[in-house]
Amino acid sequence: MAERTMTKKERREAARAARLEAQKRARRKRLIRSWGIPLAVIAAIALVAFITTMGDDGGPEVGEVEVSGPARQAALETGEPFPEFSATELEGGEVSWAPGGPSLIAIWAPWCPICQEEIPMIDGLAPDFPEVEMVTVATAVDDRPGPTVSGFAEDEGLSLPIALDDEAGTLARAMGIRGFPTVYLVDAEGAVVAAAEGQVGEEALREALDQLTAG
């Protein structure tokens, strides 16, 4: 079979298509030359940012604090005044404590296994003792690996105010904290009534709160 000869019009269209394809190839090459390095840099920056933020839950969760007492080498004893303080609150704003009614102050670290059991237990007791002001203080957040304060609070559905200690542990040092958790019961005049370091059972804590509010 004889091969069909292209018409003059078909040859013009074929030539035009070839020129358009050549122009497209040239534009692609120019784009690669002009944008190849910047795009690589952008991709590298994005990768670094992703790697940097992997496993990062927002960095250290610390706040600005003020406290009335100096650093201590030992826990506060029964009858001693509990230091007044103010600190950044986890949810924003400020949380403060001063004498005025019976209080429970629990100092904890988010990586502490006992704290992970005891703080939700205290939070659950709060509705049964509305006359007791309950405040928790999160400190030493970067001392060991573990959940973030905000992540733990969200997972456990905590509702009590959470004061954030500063990087120096100013609140913890003023309260004489030597271990976690430490729970102080304070009377309306601001004097320490009882203190417990380590695990405290729910029944024992409920009994102590009953005694705190009996008067």
Secondary structure, 3 states (H helix, E strand, C coil): CCCCCCCHHHHHHHHHHHHHHHHHHHHHHHHHHHHHHHHHHHHHHHHHHHHHHCCCCCCCCCCCEEECCCCCCCCCCCCCECCCEEEEECCCCEEEECCCCCEEEEEECCCCHHHHHHHHHHHHHHHHCCCCEEEEEECCCCCCCCCCHHHHHHHHCCCCCEEECCCCCHHHHHCCCCCCCEEEEECCCCEEEEEEECCCCHHHHHHHHHHHHHC
